[in-house]
């Protein structure tokens, strides 16, 4: 079903290696043949005790990867590091992938695939980096004034708050949050669950965990990052589309293609997903993708820019963290939780950082994801350790008053 608002986001820094689910382009498989999701794998979270059983030691020159001792200097499935697969046609020599096949219009740059049309670090040619503030359009670095709908957080308050403990329905925290009109989604280790936006009562459990979920904040439309028609999960590294998410958490079957392709490096806990007004910004390292959508736009416009990396932030227990994409006075900003007491915004062009709000007492706990709902004058958030809103801690989803300008 064509959505009334086609919206999008794209991301990646340091092109990640393809995985089995990513290879639909080269393998020629129909979408339906992509392997289905199984239950989430058992993983040891950063805040969990280390298992008593220690892994076996490998002989010199070998590395333990997925229970087997391998030579990362020559193994194409673990080239240079565990799970760094070289992909179709690739060979591993000296820990580097050679002979990688990049499907058109991608090109092989520094051992990974890049889109020379829109990649600010390989604009028109491998290694041609666009200067700060410039974007790559059709293979050329250009500087143009930014435009967009105004969205600015004036205040994040601690009044009229409401919280709920949700571990029983989502499992342990993972990070993804999305405002969706009458409800708000949160993703835990077990499931993505829709909660009532007013009462915070659990309303529906998604048929699969949506690791790449986010929501357009003025229209309340939820989406997930996708590789073609496959929602982003632990098997995929290519992001080239969005899927709209229904009220019960079911991802759509019709992909909304992005204007450019990105490769997600999920081994780095530095992907930022920022939801805004008809805009989403995705960052990783020195790259940012500004994705703009509007009614009737079949392929969301993607503006790739080089930025100062967002280094100091509270990470989630997954590969990303979530915040808000702001735009005001002709400038694009991203708002995120910097530490247990501070929420800041960073200018994508200049790298300047401003404080939006500070919190005394118990502060924000380990909050790593939040979003806003301008029509409700609220901000929604998640944390596990004690905070100003939930002194006893626990897996907490909540909201409080906020002042947000949107026009």
N, C-alpha and C positions, 0 to 999 in steps of 0.2 A: 504494500500500500504506500503510495507516495505521501510523504508527510507534508503538512501545510508549512512547516518551517524546516528547512534543511540546514543543518548546523554542523560544525565539525571541529576536529582537533587532530593534531598530528605531532609526532614526537620522535626523538631519539638523539643520542649523542654517541659517537663512536659506534659505527654500524655494527650491530650484533650479527652473529652467525645465524643462518637459517636453520630451522628445525623441520621435522617431518611435516607438521601442519602448515608450515610456510611454503612448502615446495609445490603447491597446487599449480603455480604458473608454469614451471618447467616440466612437471610430471604429466601434465595434461589430464589430471584427474577431475571428474565432475565434483561439484561442491558436496554433493551428497555422500561422496566416498571419503570425505575427511573423517579421521577417527573421532568417534564421539567422546565426550568427557567421561571419565570415570570418577570415582569418589576422590576428593582432595587427598593428595599424598600425605602420609604422616611425616611431619617435619619437626625438628627441634627448634622452637622459637627462641629468640635472643634472651627472653626472660624466663626460660625453662631450665631446670637442672640438667646437667650433662649426664647422659646415660652411663651406668656403671661399666658396661661392656665397652672396651676400647677397640677401635678398628685394628686389624692386623697390620704389621709393619711391612713395607715393600722393600725389595732389595735396591741397592744403589742404582740410580739411573731410571727408576720406575716410580710412578705416582699412583696413589690409590684414588680411583675414580669410579663411583657407583659400585663399590664392592670389588673391583678388579684392579690389579696392578698393571698399568699401561705405560708406554713410552710416549710422553707428551711431545717429544721431538719429531715423531713420525706417525702417530696415530691420528688419522683424519677425523675421528669422532671426538678426540680430546687433544686438539692441536694447540700447544703452548699452555693450555689450562684445561681442567676438567670441563667437559660438556661444550667446549668450543669447537663445534663441528664445522668442517670446511664446506659442506654442502655439495650439491650435485657437481660431479666432474672435478672436484677439488682434491689436491694431494697435500700432504703435510711434510714439509722439509725444514729441519732446524727449528721446529716450533712455529712456523709460519705457513699459512694456507696459500697454495699456488694452484692456478688453473681453475679458479672459482668462476662459475657461470652466472653472470648477472643478466636477468631478463630485461629486454628493452622496456623503457628507455634508460635503464641504469647502466653505470659504468664502474669498472673495478678501480678503486682508488685506495692506496695504502692497504691492500689486502681485504677490502670490504666494498660492498656495493653502495654507490651514491647516485643521486639524481642530479645531473649536471645542470638541469633547467632551474632548480630551485634551492639547491644546497648552498648555503652561504660560505661553507668551508671548501667547496669544490664547484665554484660557479663558472660554468662554461668549460672548465678544464680541471683536472685533479690538482689539488693544492692551491687553487686560486681563491683566497679567503677575502670575503667582502669586508670592508671597514665597519666599525661600530656605527649603528644607525642606518646602514644600507641593507637592502634585501636583494636577493637573487631572483630576477624575473627573466625567463626565457634564456637563461645562461649568461646574463649580464648583471653586474652590480649597479643598482640604482638607488637613489635617495629621494623619497617622496614624503610629503606630509601625511601623518597618520590621521585616519578618520575613524569614527565609530559612534555608538550610542553612549551617552554619559552614564557612568555607574561609578559612584564614589561612596566609600564607607566613611561616614562622619563620626560615628561612635559605636562601639561595642559595649553594651551595658550589662549590669549584673542584677537587673530588676525583672520582675514578672517571669522568673525562670521556672522551668519544669524539666524533670529528668526521669529516665527509666533505666532499669538494669536489664540487659538484653542477652547475656551470655547463653541463656537457656535456648534461645532461638537462632542465634547467629554463630555460636561458638566464640572462641577467643577473638580479640580484635585483630583486624587486618588493615582497614584504612579507608576504603572507598565510601564516599558520601555524596548524595545527590538530592537537591530539593526538587520535588516533582508536584507542585500545586497542592493537592489535598493530602499529599503524603511525602515522606522523606525516606530515601533508601540508605541502608548501611550494609557494608560487606564485612563479614567475619570469616574465620577460618572454615566454618561449616557451610554457611549459606549467605546469600544476599537477601535481605528481608525488607519489605515495605512497611513503614510505621505511619500511623495517622499523624498528620502534621500538627494537629491540635492536642490530642490526648496522648500521643506517642504509643498507643496500643499497637501491637503487631497485627497487621492486616493480611499479609500474603508473603509466602516464601517463594523465591524465584526457583525455577526448575534447575538452574545451575548457578554456581558462584560467578559473579561478574566482577572480575578484578579491575576492569577499565571503566567503571561506571562514573558518570558525572551528570550534572543537570544545568540546563539554561535557566538562569535565575529569575528572569522577568516573566517568561511564559510558563515556567514550570514544566519543561519537557526533559525527560531523562534519556540519556544515550549511553552506549558503551563503545569503546574503541574496538576495532575489529580487523581481522585479516580476511578480506573478501566477506564471506557470510559467517565466518567463525569468530565469535566473541573472543577478545583477548584473554588468554589463559597462560598456564605455565609451559605450554608447548609451542607457542607462537612468538615470533620476534618481528615479523612484518606488520606494520600498521598502515593500511591503505583505504580504510573505510570506516563508517560509523553504522551502528544499528540502533534504531529507536527502541526504547524499552517500554513495554506495556505496563498497565497498572499493577498486574500481578507479577511483574518482574521477568516476563518472557521476552527475550530479545527478538526483534523482527527478523523476517526471512529475506527482506530486500535490502541489499547493501546501499548505503549512501556513499558513493565513491569520493575520495579526497583528490584534490588536484595534484598532489605529490605523494610519494611513498616515503615512509620512514622506517628505520630499523631500531628496535628498542633493545637497549642493553639492560636487561633486568638484573644482572649481577651487581649493578651499582644502585645504591639506595638513594638516588638523587633525581628521579623523574618528578617534576612538578606538574600537577593537573589543576588548572585554575578556571573556574566557571564564571561567565559574565553575562552581559546583555547582548544577545545575538552574537556572542563571541566566546571562544574558549582559547586559552593559551596553554601550550605544553612546552616545558623546558627540560633540558638535560645538558649539564655541563655548560658550554659556551653557546649552545643553540637554543633558539625559541621558535616555535611555530604559532603564528597568530591565525586562528581559523575563524572566518566570518561567514555567517549565513543570513539569508533573508528569504522571504516567501517566493517560491518559484525558482529558486536557484538550484539547479540539478546537481552541480558539483561545487561544494563550498570552496571559497577562495582561501588559499593558504599563503601567508606571507612569512618567509623564513628569514630570520635575522640572527646576527651574532651578538651575544650579550655578555655582560660580566656574570660569571656563574653564581648561582645562589648557593653559597657555601654553608652558611650557618642557618640551620633550620632543625625542627624536631622531626625525625624520621618516623614513619609508620612501620609496622611489622610486615611489610611487603616491599615492593620495589619502588614505591611512589609515596608522595604526600599530596594533600589536597588543600586548595585555597580559593581565592577569588580573583578574577580578572577585572581590573578597573580601567576606566578610560575617562579622562577629564582634562580640560585645557589643552587639547591636542596631544596628549601624552598617554602611552599605555603603561600600566603598572600591574604588578602581581602582589597580592596580599597573602601572607602566610604566618604561621606561628614560628617565631625565631627561637624562643626559649620558654621556660615554664611560667614566665611573667609577662611576656611581651608579644604583641602582634604587630608586624611591620608591613610596609609596602616597599617594593623596589621598582625603580624606573627602568624599563627595558632598554631605553636608548642610552641613558647616561650611567646607569648602575647606582644612582643615588638611592639611599635608604631613609625612610621616614617612619617614625613610630606612630601607629594608629591608636593603640590602647595598651595600658599597663594594668596589671592585676596584683593587688596586695594579698596578704594573708596566705591562704593555701594556693593561690595563683591558679594556673591552668592545668596543673598536674602534668601528665605526659601527652597532652593534646597535640595531635599531629594533623588533624583534618577538620576543616570547618567550611561552611558556606553561608550564604545570606538569602533571605526571602524579602525583597523590597516591599511587596504588596502586603506583607504581614508585619513589617517593621521588626524583623527578628534576625538573629543569627542562630544557626544550628551547628552543633559540635559533637565530638566524641572524645572521651578520655577514659583511662582505666584507673590511674592512681588518684588519690583525693585532690579535689579542686574547690574553688569558691562555690561551685554549684552543687557538689556532692562530696561533703567532707569525709564520708565513709569509703569513698572510692568504688571500685567495681566497674564492670563493663558498662559505661554510662553514655547514653545518647540523650542530648538535651537541647533546650533552646532558651534564649533570653531576649530582652528588648534590644533593638539596634536602631540607629538612624542611618539610612542608606538613601542616597539620591540616585534616582534612575529616571531617564527621560530619552 
